[in-house]
Amino acid sequence: MSQIRLTQVILTDWRRFRWPVLLLAACVFTALAVVQLSHSNRLLVNAQNQLYQQRDALDVEWRNLLLEQRALSEHSRVEDIASARLNMLRPSGEREVVVTLP
């Protein structure tokens, strides 16, 4: 039997089937890249949805704070607190003083 050199057989097969092996490796690499990009895209979409929910919650809180501010600053409420807590009264016509600026 003649001695077969394994490295020589591998090199001749590599030279013979070089392009199919390279194309197979490229296909595997692009398939893995597609999987990775799909996964990262899903993560980004989930993060975006969470940020939209947070924005909506902050918008609702802002509206509630505006309503509370309007309720607390109503003239009748301020007048009631001034008369009840501070014993303030609305000045009558003869006690009213008008200050003019020069």
Number of C-alpha atoms within 10 A of each C-alpha: 3 4 5 8 8 9 9 10 11 11 12 12 11 13 10 11 11 12 11 11 12 11 11 11 12 12 12 12 11 12 12 12 12 12 11 11 12 12 12 12 12 11 12 12 12 12 12 12 12 12 12 12 12 12 12 12 12 12 12 12 12 12 12 12 12 12 12 11 11 11 12 12 11 10 10 11 12 12 13 14 12 14 13 11 8 9 9 12 11 10 9 8 7 6 8 9 9 6 6 5 4 3
